[in-house]
């Protein structure tokens, strides 16, 4: 069986007497974007820094493409690209000088540096700025250069820390599209606190709270973590609210408009079916029935509280 691109086993790290993370376990086995979530101080940055080889863990193992990061760090790091939140840009370098420098740091073969640099700049849409000083680039293009340096050595695994932080809406869309493009042939771990960013780019989510993994699964699983308990109905000839409250499973009624209601129910999935059947039989003129999902913010809040109980 092919090695996981990233495998984290029983990862724990302690600062003095305080454990930052305890017994973190997960795998990333395929291409695509994985979101790394967590509240401030949850252990997210510690986990990310250990995975990138910036910090040596107290306990546990990290394998990158089957290679132990602890036992063989140089070989493992050949498969890692990292863009930190604060980009280490040398402002007086041109774009091409900087990416070339990063290619040398990443041990790209001397005969391949020029091609690797050109390919990374082209893929990240900064080739036409190759001779421009980094200080003269907009925030969006500086982020593109940051991503280019992270992929110049063609790693299988790329970690991006808050890649859209400080960008305007147009720049955010451009960088999101770039991230999804580079994730077509590699795994990308996206660390962010912006849940809309996760929704727009990620297929999977890992969430850490108080140093422990509280969620690991697909975006759809995260989205459905809290069972829906409200639905919205639009009725052409609605009954009085007492009639709706008599329906089995219905707990509350909130009138949103003359013909539109939010109905709280007990979580039984058959409640929506009963409302639809009663509407037809009673000639209420059902025009719309939507089961409301919880927002990502509500799921995040529930998972955050879960680990403190």
Secondary structure, 3 states (H helix, E strand, C coil): CCCCCEEEEEEEEEECCEEEEEEEEEEECCCEEEEEECCCCCCHHHHHHHHCCCCCCCEEEEEECCEECCCCHHHHHCCEEEECCCCCCCCCCEHHHHHHHHHHHCCCCHHHHHHHHHHHHHHCCCHHHCCCEHHHCCHHHHHHHHHHHHHCCCCCEEEEECCCCCCCHHHHHHHHHHHHHHCCCCEEEEECCCHHHHHHHCCEEEEEECCEEEEEEEHHHHHCCCCCCEEEEEECCCCCHHHHHCCCCEEEEEEEECCEEEEEECCCCHHHHHHHHHHHHCCCCEEEEEEECCCHHHHHHHHHHHCCC
